[in-house]
Amino acid sequence: MQRFFLNSSTFVLITMLFPNLFFSQQSDIDVNVFNDYNHAVKLFNNKAYAAAQKNFIKVSKQLKDKTNLKAEADYYDAICAIRLQQTGADKKVLNFVEKHPNSTKKDKAYFLVGNYYFANREAAHALKWYSKTNRDGLSEDNKKELDFKMGYALLTTQRLTSAKSRFLKLINDAKYGNDSRYYYGYIAYKQEDYEEAKTTLNMLADEEAYKNEVTYFLLDISFKSGKFEKCIEVGLKLLEKAKPKERSEIAKIVGESYFNLKEYKKAIPYLEEYRGKKGKWSNTDYYQLGFVYYKQNDFKKAVSYFNKIIDTKNNVSQNAYYNLGECYMHLDKKTEALNAFKNASEMDFNATVKEDAALNYAKLSYEEGNPYKSVAEVLQDFLKAYPESPSYQEINELVVSSYLYQQDYIGALAYLAKNKSAQNKELTYEVSYYRGVQLFTEKKLPESVPFFIAGMKSSDKIITVKSQYWKAEANYQLGNFQNALDDFIAFKKNVYSKKVEEFKEVDYHLGYSYFKLKKYREAAKAFQAFIATNNEDIVITDDAIVRKGDSEFATKDYRKAIKTYKKVIDSYDTGADYAQYQSAMSYGFLKNNNEKINQLLSFNKNFQTSNLKDDAYFQLGNTYAIEKDVDNAHIFYQKLITEFPKSSYNPNSLLRKGLLYFNENENDKALNLFKQIVAKYPNSNEAKQAVSSARNVYIELGTVDEYAIWVKTIKFVNVSDAELDNTMYESAENKFLENKTNAAISGFQKYLKTFPDGLHALKSNFQLAQLLVKTDKKEQAIPNYQYVIDQGQSEFSEETLNKLSQILLEKEDWVHATPLLVRLEAEANLPQNIIYAQSNLMKGYYWADDYKNAVAYAEKVLQNTKIDTSLEYDAKIIIARAAYKTDDYTKAEEFYKEVERNARGELKAEALYYSAFFKNYHKEYAESNKVIQEVISDYSAYKYWGSKSFIIMAKNYYALENADPYQATFILENIIKNFSQFEDVIEEAQKELKKIKANEAKTNISVTPKNKK
């Protein structure tokens, strides 16, 4: 028996014509027309529809009047069109009816067209024509056929109630009865009228043609009626003889029956045998198998089914996620459990499951961290939602400690301020200290000081003394040296200071504070006190020795200084080059020029790449000149000029060489050098001295007229105005020296307005700019600093390049700051200025996406042994970021590892993110997730890196050998929900989620690949 479409009966055609009838009606019709008609009918009966149609059309055209024969011809023409599937065939039938409304063939035509479409499995079209058919125009057999076929067409177009009424008429019919009974029972089954379906289908249970289908439906009806034992009994018998394609559905019913009877172990093989609808399971299917394995304590296997349940919110998914959370807990996968409990806690289908899931979610958030909200927020959400919970007090006590554990000190302070109590007031002081350290680490020094002051109010003496120390550190780095000194002294006097780690370096910091305040004797004592502690940090110990020497040098105790410097020179550690140079200078001040020369020559030999080499050349030139060794003086001045063309000593070296030539009566050489200075370094003090010295040469040569001509070409020299120039400058400078800032500013401005290119224009612009910066008028200082820079290298250019670049960098004006930094690096004598230039150049080039230069300068910074830890990590992070941007993953991974070792705060979070990224890149998915867990647990305050890390975690879960689509989709959906402030993160999460859902939809009918935003 056919189940879905039956063959149509053949058309009943006229096999016998009555010519006399037509002759009696139209005797004048040509006999040839009848012959053509009969021939056409014969062709039609032989299924030669095209030829038949051609003849029927010919007959119709020959009969102009509306005769019965014309109606017959038009009828067959239309039927041929249907059989030939011609475009507009249905219109031909309608035209036939319109032309011959009284034709007895009208309803038969409708019926036959319907049958044609029915036979071709076009139920909707068949139904259209059947609906036009008047039953009264059909025979009794055709009427039954019409009811049956209309019923089936209605069934296939899902109009079940109408179909059911058609089949009901035929249930007892000899021809259509069994088929109609089957379809009637089937419709009752589909409409969940199981009693009616069961009664009807039972009548066919012993009929061989229907037995398999009916038995399955009766089995399913028993299942849906809760008769699970019966289902198992019947289902097992069916499975014994079922065909392979029938086993899946029967096994599913047997498995679910065992499931509902809580015989979970027996359910497993039958649930696993199920192949799904068109090869796809539903979330319920996955849940049942997950649950039976869960009940067998096979948690790993249970997870493999539960985690396929995605993209749905209903009672099944809520229970599944709760059970999934429990499985993860048994497998010690707490991060995964947290996500599952979170999901279950956000659904309202089962209140008990919801609350218990929320409690587990809160506790796990405290233990493992939470990437979506601060842990404290999660805990407070639970307290608000479940104030009557037996666990209320337990969770309440975790709130403050969670803030501290997550380093969310802002949140902790806000919570404490909101929940006032004596205990919380005391906690506020402690948390303030932690917040101060956090800000200090982030280099937000001014903001950190008030928190340290608050921390000093703590009754916990350790917190108090630590706050005092870090307040001192902040003040020192802010340039508030007197405040820093007072704080360090107070810290050292505090009886609790020796109990904290910071005490080990307090004398070192005291030494620097005294040194900055030019209290050199006290500085030397403090540095000596630190040296005596034998600190394990060799770098700062060597630095302390050098600074002790500097302090002794500053107090003119040169012999002590030499002795101190020697300790560093002999160790050849960091700062040895500087120590030897200073030792040489000390010998000079002791009038021991021979030893000074020996020390400087030794310096040149031992420290070929030192930044002080041009200083050494200059001092050798000067010292040889003092000792009347003119040849060697010339040699070292020239070496300086040749090897260091951008050194600030060059104008002075040229001037001194010129004076040596003048003293040796080599006037032409001297004059040439003086003119060279004026041309290359206009407005510098050396240029002014060169003009004066040149004047003496011209006098000596007796060519003062040539001097007069030459001097008129020099802009900064006006002989007639020189006295007024000097007078105005001296007036302004006196105010400067008297520390009368406003008066000095006014004086320099008047001078420069009167003498914009005067004798003292260079120095006046520099001094004015310095005063404007001092009075916080940095923008006004820019033109004056720019003037100094535009004049070329001078004694003021290094400081000017430093200060002007600082002003520009504060405005993040890298475009204008970068050229200044390049020049500062080339011209600076002070090591700290070189490091400053290089460190900012690496940042500037990175900002400009010039990663090659960014890396080059970062590597220069790292070559310097005197940089502090924060700068070291700035350089390493620049290299790491630039390498990543240029797809040099090997280098990026290397330097991110370096950064990760000792980084703190946001930098640590970034380094951990890339550690996870590279582990994912190397397909080390489980290890990658371990790193991400550290980000979640310890650095959740840094939301950007947390959210990016979670995308990697989602990828890891989906890429694992035992892929976890639940974790992957849950994470991505929560990223989209919770991190809308990060557009790049949301975009990547949406893309990844869409990809995963599209893949899962291939095997899970409950998943829609459309990305939910």
Residue pairs with C-beta under 8 A, 6 or more apart in sequence:
1 178
1 179
1 182
1 209
1 210
3 213
4 156
5 118
5 119
5 121
5 123
5 152
5 156
6 118
6 148
6 149
6 152
6 179
7 119
8 115
8 116
8 118
8 119
8 149
9 115
9 145
11 79
11 112
11 115
13 41
13 44
13 45
14 41
14 72
15 45
17 37
17 38
17 41
19 34
21 68
22 29
22 34
22 67
22 68
22 69
23 29
25 67
25 68
26 65
26 67
26 69
29 63
29 67
29 69
30 62
33 59
33 62
33 63
33 69
34 69
36 55
36 58
36 59
36 62
37 55
37 56
37 59
37 69
37 72
37 73
39 55
40 52
40 55
40 56
40 58
40 59
40 73
40 76
41 52
41 76
43 49
43 51
43 52
43 55
44 52
44 56
44 76
44 79
44 80
47 83
49 80
49 83
49 84
50 80
50 84
52 76
52 80
53 76
53 77
53 80
53 81
53 84
56 73
56 74
56 76
56 77
56 80
57 73
57 77
59 69
59 70
59 73
60 70
60 73
60 74
60 77
63 69
63 70
63 73
66 99
66 100
70 100
71 96
71 99
71 100
71 103
71 105
72 105
74 95
74 96
74 99
74 100
75 96
75 100
75 103
75 105
75 109
77 92
77 96
78 89
78 92
78 93
78 95
78 96
78 109
78 113
79 109
79 112
79 113
81 88
81 89
81 92
81 93
82 89
82 90
82 92
82 93
82 112
82 113
82 116
83 116
86 92
89 113
90 113
90 129
93 109
93 110
93 113
93 129
96 103
96 105
96 106
96 109
97 103
97 106
97 109
97 110
100 106
104 137
106 134
106 137
107 133
107 134
107 135
107 136
107 137
107 138
108 137
108 138
108 142
110 129
110 130
110 132
110 133
111 129
111 130
111 133
111 138
111 142
111 146
113 129
114 126
114 127
114 128
114 129
114 130
114 133
114 146
114 149
115 126
115 145
115 149
116 126
117 123
117 125
117 126
117 128
117 129
118 126
118 149
118 152
118 153
123 152
123 153
123 156
123 157
124 153
124 157
126 149
126 153
127 150
127 153
127 154
127 157
130 146
130 149
130 150
130 153
131 150
133 146
135 143
135 146
138 146
144 170
144 173
144 175
144 176
147 166
147 169
147 170
147 176
148 166
148 167
148 170
148 176
148 179
148 180
150 166
151 163
151 164
151 166
151 167
151 170
151 180
151 183
152 163
152 183
153 163
154 160
154 162
154 163
154 166
155 163
155 183
155 186
155 187
160 187
160 190
160 191
161 191
163 183
163 187
164 184
164 187
164 188
164 191
167 180
167 181
167 183
167 184
167 187
168 180
168 184
169 180
170 176
170 177
170 179
170 180
171 177
171 180
171 181
171 184
173 180
178 204
178 207
178 209
178 210
181 200
181 201
181 203
181 204
182 201
182 204
182 210
182 213
182 214
184 200
185 196
185 197
185 199
185 200
185 201
185 203
185 204
185 214
185 217
186 197
186 201
186 217
188 194
188 196
188 197
188 200
189 197
189 201
189 217
189 220
189 221
192 224
194 221
194 224
194 225
197 217
197 221
198 218
198 221
201 214
201 217
201 218
201 221
202 214
202 218
204 210
204 211
204 214
205 211
205 214
205 215
205 218
207 214
212 246
215 234
215 238
216 238
216 246
216 249
216 250
218 234
219 231
219 234
219 235
219 238
219 250
219 253
220 253
222 230
222 231
222 234
223 231
223 253
223 256
223 257
226 260
228 257
228 258
228 260
228 261
229 257
229 261
231 253
231 254
231 257
232 254
232 257
232 258
232 261
235 250
235 251
235 253
235 254
235 257
236 254
238 246
238 250
239 247
239 250
239 251
239 254
242 250
247 273
248 273
248 274
248 275
248 276
249 274
251 270
251 271
251 273
251 274
252 270
252 271
252 273
252 274
252 285
254 270
255 267
255 268
255 269
255 270
255 271
255 272
255 273
255 274
255 288
256 267
256 271
256 288
258 264
258 266
258 267
258 270
259 267
259 271
259 288
259 291
259 292
264 291
264 292
264 295
264 296
265 292
265 296
267 288
267 292
268 289
268 292
268 293
268 296
271 285
271 288
271 289
271 292
272 289
274 281
274 285
276 282
276 285
276 1003
276 1005
277 1005
278 1005
279 1003
280 1002
280 1003
280 1004
280 1005
281 308
281 1003
281 1004
281 1005
282 1004
282 1005
282 1006
283 308
283 309
283 310
283 312
283 316
283 317
283 320
283 1004
283 1006
284 316
284 1006
286 305
286 306
286 308
286 309
286 320
286 1004
287 305
287 306
287 309
287 316
287 317
287 319
287 320
289 305
290 302
290 303
290 304
290 305
290 306
290 309
290 320
290 323
290 324
291 302
291 319
291 320
291 323
293 299
293 301
293 302
293 305
294 302
294 306
294 323
294 326
294 327
297 330
299 327
299 328
299 330
299 331
300 327
300 331
300 962
302 323
302 324
302 327
303 324
303 327
303 328
303 331
303 962
303 964
304 962
306 320
306 321
306 323
306 324
306 327
306 966
307 324
307 964
307 965
307 966
307 967
308 965
308 966
308 1000
308 1003
308 1004
309 316
309 317
309 320
309 321
309 324
309 966
309 1006
310 965
310 966
310 969
310 970
310 997
310 1000
310 1004
310 1007
311 969
311 997
311 1000
311 1006
311 1007
311 1008
311 1012
312 1006
313 347
314 349
315 349
315 350
317 343
317 347
318 344
318 347
318 349
318 350
318 353
318 354
319 344
319 350
319 353
321 340
321 341
321 343
321 344
321 347
321 357
321 966
322 340
322 341
322 344
322 353
322 356
322 357
324 340
324 966
325 337
325 338
325 340
325 341
325 344
325 357
325 360
326 337
328 334
328 336
328 337
328 340
329 337
329 360
334 364
334 367
334 368
335 368
335 929
335 933
335 936
336 964
336 967
337 360
337 364
338 361
338 364
338 365
338 368
338 370
339 967
339 970
339 971
339 974
340 966
340 970
341 357
341 358
341 360
341 361
341 364
342 357
342 361
342 372
342 970
342 974
343 357
343 970
344 353
344 354
344 357
345 354
345 355
345 357
345 358
345 361
347 354
348 354
355 386
355 389
358 382
358 385
358 386
359 382
359 386
359 389
359 391
359 395
361 378
361 382
362 378
362 379
362 381
362 382
362 395
363 395
365 373
365 375
365 378
365 379
365 402
366 375
366 378
366 379
366 398
366 402
366 405
368 933
368 936
368 937
369 375
369 406
369 933
369 936
369 937
369 938
369 940
370 378
370 936
370 940
371 935
371 936
371 940
371 946
371 947
371 949
371 950
372 974
372 978
373 381
373 978
374 402
374 403
374 406
374 408
374 411
374 940
374 941
375 402
375 403
375 405
375 406
375 408
375 940
376 399
376 400
376 402
376 403
376 406
376 408
376 411
376 412
376 415
377 411
379 395
379 396
379 398
379 399
379 402
380 399
382 389
382 395
383 392
383 395
383 396
383 399
386 392
389 395
399 415
400 412
400 415
400 416
400 424
400 427
403 409
403 411
403 412
403 415
403 431
404 412
404 431
404 434
406 938
406 940
406 941
407 434
407 438
407 938
407 939
407 941
408 940
408 941
409 431
409 434
409 435
409 438
410 435
412 427
412 431
413 428
413 431
413 432
413 435
416 424
416 425
416 427
416 428
416 431
417 428
426 458
426 459
426 460
428 454
429 454
429 455
429 456
429 457
429 458
429 459
429 460
429 463
430 455
430 458
430 460
430 463
432 451
432 452
432 454
432 455
432 467
433 451
433 452
433 454
433 455
433 458
433 463
433 466
433 467
433 470
435 451
436 448
436 449
436 450
436 451
436 452
436 454
436 455
436 467
436 470
436 471
436 474
437 448
437 470
438 905
439 445
439 447
439 448
439 451
440 448
440 470
440 473
440 474
441 904
441 905
442 905
442 906
443 870
445 474
445 477
445 478
446 478
448 470
448 474
449 471
449 474
449 475
449 478
452 467
452 468
452 470
452 471
452 474
453 467
453 471
454 467
455 463
455 464
455 466
455 467
456 464
456 467
456 468
456 471
457 464
458 464
458 467
461 496
462 496
462 499
462 500
464 494
464 496
465 491
465 494
465 496
465 497
465 499
465 500
466 500
466 502
468 487
468 490
468 491
468 494
469 487
469 488
469 491
469 497
469 500
469 502
469 506
470 502
471 487
472 483
472 484
472 487
472 488
472 491
472 509
472 513
473 484
473 509
475 481
475 483
475 484
475 487
476 484
476 509
476 512
476 513
476 516
481 513
481 516
481 517
482 517
484 509
484 513
485 510
485 513
485 514
485 517
488 506
488 509
488 510
488 513
489 510
491 497
491 502
491 506
492 503
492 506
492 507
492 510
497 503
497 506
504 533
504 535
505 530
505 535
505 540
507 526
507 527
507 529
507 530
507 533
508 526
508 527
508 530
508 535
508 540
508 544
510 526
510 529
510 530
511 523
511 524
511 526
511 527
511 529
511 530
511 544
511 547
511 548
511 551
512 523
512 547
514 520
514 522
514 523
514 526
514 551
515 523
515 547
515 550
515 551
518 554
520 550
520 551
520 552
520 554
520 555
521 551
521 555
523 547
523 548
523 551
524 548
524 551
524 552
524 555
527 544
527 545
527 547
527 548
527 551
528 548
530 541
530 544
531 541
531 544
531 545
531 548
534 541
535 541
538 573
538 574
539 573
539 574
539 865
539 866
542 568
542 571
542 573
542 574
542 575
543 574
543 575
543 866
545 564
545 565
545 567
545 568
545 575
545 579
546 565
546 568
546 575
546 578
546 579
546 582
548 564
549 561
549 564
549 565
549 568
549 579
549 582
549 583
550 561
550 582
552 558
552 560
552 561
552 564
553 561
553 582
553 585
553 586
556 589
558 586
558 587
558 589
558 590
559 586
559 590
561 582
561 583
561 586
562 583
562 586
562 587
565 579
565 580
565 582
565 583
565 586
566 579
566 583
568 575
568 576
568 579
569 576
569 579
569 580
569 583
574 865
574 866
575 866
576 606
576 607
577 603
577 606
577 607
577 610
577 611
577 612
578 612
578 831
580 599
580 602
580 603
580 606
580 607
581 600
581 603
581 610
581 612
581 615
581 616
583 599
584 595
584 596
584 599
584 600
584 603
584 616
584 619
585 596
585 619
587 593
587 595
587 596
587 599
588 596
588 619
588 623
593 623
593 626
593 627
594 627
596 619
596 623
597 620
597 623
597 624
597 627
600 616
600 619
600 620
600 623
601 620
603 610
603 612
603 616
604 613
604 616
604 617
604 620
607 613
610 616
611 828
611 829
611 831
611 834
612 829
613 643
613 644
614 640
614 643
614 644
614 647
614 649
614 829
615 649
615 829
617 636
617 637
617 639
617 640
617 643
617 644
617 649
618 636
618 637
618 640
618 647
618 649
618 652
618 653
620 632
620 633
620 636
621 633
621 634
621 635
621 636
621 637
621 640
621 653
621 656
622 633
622 656
624 630
624 632
624 633
624 635
624 636
625 633
625 656
625 660
630 660
630 664
633 656
633 660
634 657
634 660
637 653
637 654
637 656
637 657
638 657
640 647
640 649
640 650
640 653
641 650
641 653
641 654
644 650
646 793
646 826
646 827
647 793
647 827
647 829
648 793
648 794
648 795
648 797
648 798
648 827
648 829
649 829
650 681
650 793
651 677
651 680
651 681
651 684
651 686
651 687
651 793
651 794
652 686
654 673
654 676
654 677
654 686
654 690
655 673
655 674
655 677
655 686
655 689
655 690
655 693
657 673
658 669
658 670
658 671
658 673
658 674
658 677
658 690
658 693
659 670
659 693
661 667
661 669
661 670
661 673
662 670
662 693
662 696
662 697
662 700
667 697
667 700
667 701
670 693
670 697
671 694
671 697
671 698
673 690
674 690
674 691
674 693
674 694
674 697
675 690
675 694
675 710
677 684
677 686
677 687
677 690
678 687
678 690
678 691
678 694
678 714
680 792
681 687
681 791
681 792
681 793
681 794
682 714
682 715
682 716
682 791
682 792
683 716
683 757
683 761
683 762
683 791
683 794
684 762
684 791
684 792
684 793
684 794
684 795
685 762
685 763
685 794
685 795
686 794
687 716
688 716
688 717
688 759
691 711
691 714
691 717
694 707
694 710
695 707
695 711
698 704
698 706
698 707
699 707
711 717
711 719
715 757
716 757
716 758
716 759
716 761
717 759
718 725
718 758
721 755
721 758
722 759
724 754
725 755
725 758
725 759
725 760
726 759
726 760
728 747
728 750
728 751
728 754
728 755
729 751
729 755
729 758
729 759
729 760
729 763
729 764
731 747
731 751
732 744
732 747
732 748
732 750
732 751
732 764
732 767
733 744
733 747
733 767
735 743
735 744
735 747
736 744
736 747
736 748
736 767
736 771
738 744
741 771
741 774
741 775
742 775
744 767
744 771
745 768
745 771
745 772
745 775
748 764
748 767
748 768
748 771
749 768
751 758
751 760
751 764
752 758
752 761
752 764
752 765
752 768
755 761
758 764
761 787
762 787
762 788
762 791
762 794
762 796
763 796
765 784
765 785
765 787
765 788
766 784
766 785
766 788
766 796
766 799
766 800
768 781
768 784
769 781
769 782
769 784
769 785
769 788
769 800
769 803
769 804
770 781
770 803
772 778
772 780
772 781
772 784
773 781
773 803
773 807
778 807
778 810
779 807
781 803
781 804
781 807
782 804
782 807
785 800
785 803
785 804
785 807
786 804
788 794
788 796
788 797
788 800
789 797
789 800
789 801
789 804
789 820
789 823
791 797
793 827
797 827
798 824
798 827
798 828
798 829
798 830
798 833
801 820
801 821
801 823
801 824
801 827
801 828
801 833
801 837
802 824
802 828
802 833
802 836
804 820
805 817
805 820
805 821
805 824
805 837
805 840
808 814
808 816
808 817
808 820
809 817
809 840
814 843
814 844
814 847
814 848
817 840
817 844
818 841
818 844
818 845
818 848
821 837
821 840
821 841
821 844
822 837
822 841
824 833
824 834
824 836
824 837
825 834
825 837
825 838
825 841
828 834
828 837
831 864
831 866
835 861
835 864
835 866
835 867
835 871
838 857
838 860
838 861
838 864
839 857
839 861
839 867
839 871
839 874
839 875
841 853
841 857
842 854
842 855
842 857
842 858
842 860
842 861
842 874
842 875
842 878
843 854
843 874
843 878
845 851
845 852
845 853
845 854
845 857
846 854
846 878
846 881
846 882
849 885
851 882
851 883
851 885
851 886
852 882
854 878
854 879
854 882
855 878
855 879
855 882
855 883
857 878
858 875
858 876
858 878
858 879
858 882
859 875
859 879
861 867
861 871
861 872
861 874
861 875
862 872
862 875
862 876
867 875
869 902
873 899
873 902
873 903
873 907
876 895
876 898
876 899
877 895
877 899
877 903
877 907
877 910
877 911
879 891
879 895
880 891
880 892
880 894
880 895
880 896
880 898
880 899
880 911
880 914
881 892
883 889
883 890
883 891
883 892
883 895
884 892
884 896
884 914
889 918
889 921
892 914
892 918
893 914
893 918
896 911
896 914
896 915
896 918
897 911
897 915
899 907
899 908
899 910
899 911
900 908
900 911
900 912
900 915
903 910
903 911
905 939
905 942
906 939
906 942
906 945
908 939
909 935
909 939
909 942
909 945
909 946
910 942
910 945
912 931
912 932
912 934
912 935
912 939
912 945
912 949
913 935
913 945
913 948
913 949
913 952
915 931
916 928
916 929
916 931
916 932
916 935
916 949
916 952
916 953
917 928
917 952
919 925
919 927
919 928
919 931
920 928
920 952
920 955
920 956
920 959
923 959
925 956
925 957
925 959
925 960
926 956
926 960
928 952
928 953
928 956
929 953
929 956
929 957
931 949
932 949
932 950
932 952
932 953
932 956
935 942
935 945
935 946
935 949
936 946
936 949
936 950
939 945
939 946
940 946
943 979
943 981
943 982
944 982
944 985
947 975
947 978
947 979
947 982
947 985
948 982
948 985
950 971
950 974
950 975
951 971
951 972
951 975
951 985
951 988
951 989
951 992
953 967
953 971
954 967
954 968
954 969
954 971
954 972
954 975
954 989
954 992
954 996
955 968
955 992
957 963
957 964
957 965
957 967
957 968
957 971
958 964
958 965
958 968
958 996
965 996
965 1000
968 992
968 996
969 993
969 996
969 997
969 1000
972 989
972 990
972 992
972 993
972 996
973 993
973 1012
975 985
975 986
975 989
976 986
976 989
976 990
976 993
976 1013
979 985
979 986
979 989
980 986
990 1011
990 1013
993 1011
994 1009
994 1011
997 1007
997 1008
997 1009
997 1010
997 1011
998 1009
1000 1007
1000 1009
1001 1007
1001 1008
1001 1009
